[in-house]
Amino acid sequence: MDSRLARSTLAISLAATALSGAAFYFGTNLFPSWWPIWVAALPVLWAAPRMRWWIAALMALIARAIGGTNMWTYHERLQFPLFLNVETLLIPAAIFALAVLLFRAFVRQGRPWLAILAFPTCMVAAEYGLSLSFGTFGATAYTQLNNIPVLQIAATTGLWGVSFIVLLFAPMVAVITTTSAAQRQSVIAFVLIFGAVFGYGAWRMESTPTAPASVRVGLIASMTPQNIYNSGGQDAMRLLREYAAQVPALAAQGAKIVVLPEMTAVVDDTISPEVDTLFQQTAHASRVQIMVGVLRVGTTTFNEARLYSDSTATTTLYHKHHLVPVLEGRATPGDGISILSQQEGKIGLAVCRDMDYPDPSRLYGQQGVGLLLVPAWDQTEDRWWHGHMALMRGIENGYSIVRSAKAGYLTVSDDRGRVLAEATNIPSETFTTLLATVPVRHDSTLYQSWGDWFAWLDLAGLVGLLISCLNGIHSRSPRGDEYLGVVR
């Protein structure tokens, strides 16, 4: 390699790395714009076929690692040990590098269509695999929470289809702009695919059926220092009485259901009957149903949601399924769902991190629930990302969601993922309240029936692509040299 080619290679690789790194940094943070992630991989994908494989891999690793630094401070706040923080930086970088190398291999073999499919297939397969253990928190689909038309794909494919279509954009543009092989067909496919995606999303939003019923809901949360944490006992009762005192004002404005946050207080067996009496009396007096999230400490500890009836002494219980590691280490996970059949329709209960996983959300969809009530607790910095992840569950499974979070948002959304009302829980207010009318309507979706079928199809596709790549690795077509400046 002569010096001019070496300098050119270095300049291209540095520029591609910097541009992709910047786009990942701004496109995957906790308050992302929706569009940077669409183009984040493009500079590296455009340059990779021109470079030796190890240079392409290094570009991808560094670019994605640069993007991943946007979460370092957040992870430190969550008390991640150093090794875990490093893992969360390097694992996505390694996955991105593998996807880039697979794209590069197919391009250099002269198979642009397989190159286009290989990149999103590899990325989504990895996201799905990680979700089985760690939840869906880092999935690409959540970068689109402000891009409501694209989110509508989730009703058919789950969030995996959203991730796939977003990640498909960059390899398609890379192939179209750098090779004449099948270029016309690629442009046509590009227009048809993305036109169909946005067209379907717009149609689905505009054709939302009218809900047969709706209900007025009130949300309450507090994040003042004395109310975020409590020591249980009488301090818990003091806090719960203050919450209960907010209910009559919401009821007077028409609220029929009032939702408090996750772990509103620590409730042990000595005060549990007193807590039940307090909220049963408040519910009856105000003629509202009240949902209270508590950490119930006793022989068995549960992160629990309690729904108090406005007309009977019945209390409906739900135990959180997906506990936060370490922080909820003493709690026992639940394994059931709670559904109330009411005049407005079926109403379900869940708690915070349960909305990070396909189930129990999908179980509620299969049971025809029209509204899900979710007490939650966010971490201020992640209030947009983590708070709005729940919107995806509503689209996937066809129901509205009411989510009341400490250190986050009070959010009411419909089954299309539209935020109908929202308020920010801030420390300067002793209590933040929100009143809204929410539709109660169940919309049957393919996803609630078929589950993660798209992810499994993606995994099968990745296996096929890997086999095809290995078969063609020693028989690269000269068409791959249509990339100018390929380094052999």
N, C-alpha and C positions, 0 to 999 in steps of 0.2 A: 504494500500500500504506500503510495507516494505521500509526501508531506501535505500537499494541497488536499488530497482526498481525506487524509487523516484529520486535518483541520475542519473540513466540511462535515465529516462524520461527527466530530466532537461538538461542533456548533449545533447541528441538527439534534443530536441526542440531548444536549443541555437545554435547548429551547423547548423540545417536546416534554422533557421531564418537568421543567418549570411550569409550563402552561397546564399540563395535566394535574400537577400537584396543586396549583392554585385553584383549579376548578373543583377538584375533590375537596379541598379545604373549605371552600365556600358552599359547596353543594351537599355536604354531608354533616354540617354542624347541627346544633340543636335548634336553630332557627333558620333553616335553609330557604333560599329561593328555589323554585322548582326547576329552573332551566339549566344551571351549571352542570348537574350530573348527566344531562343528556349529551353534553359535548366533552365531559371530563376525560374520557378515554381516547378521544379522537387524535390528539397530537401524538401520543405514544403508538396508537394503532397505525397511524399514517407513516411513522418513521420506522417501526419495527421490521417490516420486510426488507428495508434497505440496509439493516445492520446485521452483524453477526448475532447468533442466538444469545450469547451471554451478555452482549451490550443491550439487546432488547429486554432481556430479563432484568438487568440492573436498572434500566430506565423505569420499568414498570414498578419494581420494588421501591425505588426511591420516591417516585411520584405518589404512589398510594400511601407510603409512610408519611410523606409531607402532609397529605390530606388528613391522615389519621391523628396528627398532633392537635387538631382542633378539639379533641375529646380528652386530652391529657389532664387538664385542670379539673374537669368534671369527674373523671375517674378518681383523682386524688381526693376530691370532696367525698366521694363514696367510700373512701378508705381502701381503695384497691392497693394491695402490696405491689412493690415495684415490678416483680416478675409478671404479675397479671396485667399490669398496665402495658408492659412491653409486649406481651402476647396479643393484647387487643390492637396493638399497632402493627405487629408483624404478620399475624394470620391473614387479615384482609389483603396486605401487601403481597404475600405469597400467592394467595388465590388469584389476585389480579395478574401477577406475573405469569402464572400457568395459563390463564385465559388468553393473554397476549401471545404467548408462545404458540398456543394451538392455532390462533388466528394467523400468525406469521407462517406456520408450517403449511397450512392450506393455501395461502396466497402464493407461496414459493413453489407449491406443487401445481399451480395454475388452476385451482379450484375455488374461485371466489365465492360461490354460493355457500359452500361448506364453511369457508372462512367467516362469512357473515353470521351463520348460525352458531358457529363454534363458540364465539365470545360470550354471548348472553347465556347460552346453554351451560357453559362451564360455571359462570358466575352464579346463576340461579340455583344450580345443583348444589354448590357449596353453601349458599345462603340457607337452602332447605335443610341440608345436613346439620348445620350449626343450630338451626332453630329447634331441632329435636331435643337438644340438651339445654340450650340457653335462651329459648324463646326467639321471637322475631324482631327484637329491639333494633338491630342494625340493618334490617332489610332495606334494599334500595327503594322499594315501593313507598316507604314513608317519607321520602324526600318530595313526594308528589301530593302531599296532603293539602296544598293550596291549588292543586291542578285537578279540580273536581271531575271534569269530563274523563280524564284518563283513569281515575280511580274506579269508574263504573265497570271496567273490565273485571274487577274483583268479584262481581256478582256471578261471573261464569268460571273464572280460573282461580279465585282467591288472590291474595296479594302477589303470588308468584308470577301471574300473568302481567301484572303491573310492572314488576321488576324487569321481566323479560322484554317488554316493549320499550321501556326506557333504555335498557342496555343494548337493544338492537339498533338504535339510532346511529351511534358512533361507527360501528363496523360497516353499516350500509353506506354512510357518507364517505368513509375511508376508501372503500372499494370503488364507489362511483367516481371519486375525484382523482384516483391514482392509477386506474387501469382501464383499458378499453374493452377488456374481455367481458362480454355480457353486459356492457355498460347501459345500453338502451333498455334491456330487460330489467336491470337493477333500478333504473330511474322509475320505470313503470311500477315495479313492485313497491318501491319506496312510497310513491304517491298513493297507491291503492291501500297499502297497509296502514299508513299513518292517517290517511283520509278516513278510512274505515274506523279506526280507533277513536278519533276525535268526533266523527259523525255519530257513532254509536253512543258515545258519552253524552253528546248534546241531545240526541233523541231520547235517551233514557231519563235525563233530567227533566226535559220538557213534557214527557209523557207520564210523569208520576201520577198514579191514581189518587183520587181524593180519599183521605182516610175516613173510614166509617165512624170513627170516634176520636176524640182528643181529650186531654186532661191537663188541668192547670197544675204546675209543679213549682215548688219553692225549694231553693238550695241554700244551705247555710255552711259557712266555714270560717275558721279563725286561725290566724298564724302569728298572733302576738306571742312573745316569748313564754308567758305564763300559761298559754293555752295550747301551744304546740306539743309540749310534753307535760305529763303529770305523773305523780308518784302513786296514784291509786288512792283507795280509801276516801277520806273526806275531801281531799283535793279533787279527786275524780268527781265526787258528787257536786262540789261547788261548780266545776266546769259544766257538768251535764245540766244542772239547773239553769245556768246562764244560756246554754243552747236552747233548752226547753222554753225559756222566756222569749225567744225570738219567734217561736212558732205562731202564737196568736195573731201577730201583725200580718204574717204571710197568709194565714187562713182568712183573715178579714178581707184580703185582696183577692180571694177566690182560690187559693191553693187547696188542692185535694190530697196531694202527696208532698211531703217534705223530706228531703234527703240530706243527711249530715255526712261528714267525711269518714274515711277509714280511721280506725283506732282513735276515735274521738276521745276516748279515755281508757285507762286500764281498769278493768272491772273484775274483782276477785269474788269468790263465793260469798264473802261476808256482806257485800253491798249489792250483789246481783238482784236479789228480790226488790230492794229499794229502787234500783234503776228501772226495773220493769214497772213498778208502781208509778213512778214519776212519769214515764212516757205513755203508759196506758191512760192515766188520768188526763195528761195533756192532749192525747189523741182524741179521747172522748169529748173533752170540753171544747176543743177547737174543731171537731168533726173533720179531722184529717188523718191520713195514714202517715206514720213517721218511721223513716229508716235511719237507724243509728249503727255506725261501725264502731266496734269495741274490740279490745284485746282481752278476751276472757281468760283469766288465770285461775286455775284450780288443779284438780287431780290431772286433768288434761287441759292443755292450753290451745285455744283456737283464735285465729283472726276471724272475727265473726261479724256478720251483718244481721241486725234484728229489725224486722218490720212489724210495727205495732198497728193494730187495726183501729179504725175509728168507731167501730160498732160492737166489737166483742173483745173478750180478754185474750184472744188468740194472738200469739207472737210467732211469726214465721222466721225461721233461722236459716242462715246460709254460712258455710265455712269455706274460707278462701282455699282454692286448690293449689295455686302456684306461689309458694312462699319465697320471700327474698332470702337467698343463702346468707348464713351467718346472722344477719339482723333479725330474722325470724326463726332462728335455729331451735328455739324451745317450743315452737308451736307445732301442732299436728295438722297436716293438710287434710282438707275435706275431699270428698269424692262424689258428692251428689249435687243435684241442682234443685232450686226452689222456684216454683211457678204458682202464681195466684191467678185463678180465673175470675175476672171481675166484669162488671157491666161494660166497661170500655174495651175489654179484650184481655188477652193473656199478658201478665207482667212477670218478668223474671228478675232474679237477684244475682249479682256477681260482686267481686271486690278487686279493685285496682289491677294488680299484675296478672290476674286471670285474663285480662283483655290483651295481653301480650302474646297469647297462645291461641291456636285455632279452637281448642276446647277449653272450657265448657261453652264458649260462645256458639259453636256450631250445634251443640246439643239443644240449645234454646231455639235456634232457627228451625231445627227438625220438629220441635214441639209446637211451632206456630206462634211463638211469642211476638208481640207487637211493640213492646217497650221493655228495656232493660234498665234497672236502677243500679248505679255503681258508686259506692263510696270509695274514695281514693286518697292517696297521699303522694304528692310529687316532691321534687327537690329544688324548687324555684328555677334553677338553670334549665331543667329539662321539661318545664311545664308545657311548652308548646309541643315538642316532639312526643313526649310520653303521654301527655294529656290528649293529644289528637290521634294517637295510634288507635284509640277506641273507635274512631270514625270508620276505619277499615272493617272492623267486625260488624258494624251496622250494615255496611254495603254488602259484605259477603253473605250475611244471614238474614237480611231483610227486616230490620226493626230499628226503631228510634232508641236513643240512649240518653239517659240523664246521668251525668257524672259530676260529683261534688268532691273537690280535692283540697286538702290542706296544702299550702305552699304551691298552689297551682291555679288552675282555672275552674270555675263553675261553668259547665258546658251542657247545652241541650242541642242534640243533633237529630236529623231524620235518617231514613233508611237509604238516602242517596249520599250521605256523608256531608250534607250541608249543615253548617252551624247556624242554628235558629236563634240562639241567644248565648251570650257568654260574658262573664265578669271575672276580673283578676282578683285573686285573694291576696291582699297586701297587708303588711304589718301595721300600717298607720291607722287601720280601721279595726276596732275590736272584733266586729263581726262583719263579714261580707255576705250579702244576700242577693239572690237572683230570683225573679218570678217570670215564668214563661209558659206558654201553651205548647204542648208537644203532641203530635199525631200518634195515635195508637193503631198501627196497621202492620200486618205481616205481609211481606212480599216473598213468595217462594222463589228461590234462586237455584241455579244449577250447582253452585258451590256447596250449598247446604246439603244437597242430595249426594253429590259425588266426592266431596271433600277435596283433598290435595291431589286430584287426578293430574293436574297440569304439572305439578312438581315431579310426580312419578314418570310422566311422559318425558319430562326434561331429563331425568336421570337415565332413562333408557336411551334417549337421544345422545347423551354424553358418551355412553358406552359404545354406541355405534360410531360416533365421530372419532373416538380414540382408536378403535379398530381400523377405521378407514385411514386415519392419519398414519398409523404404523405401517399399513400395507403400502401406502404411497410414498413413504419417507425416502426410499431408495430409487424412486422413479419419477423425480420431479420433472414436470413438463416445462419445456422452454417458455410456455406462456407466462410462467411466473416471472420471467425477466422483463415483463412489461413494466414492472416497477423500475423506474430509472435510478441508476446509482446503486443497484444491489451489490452488497459486498459478499463475495463468494467465500 
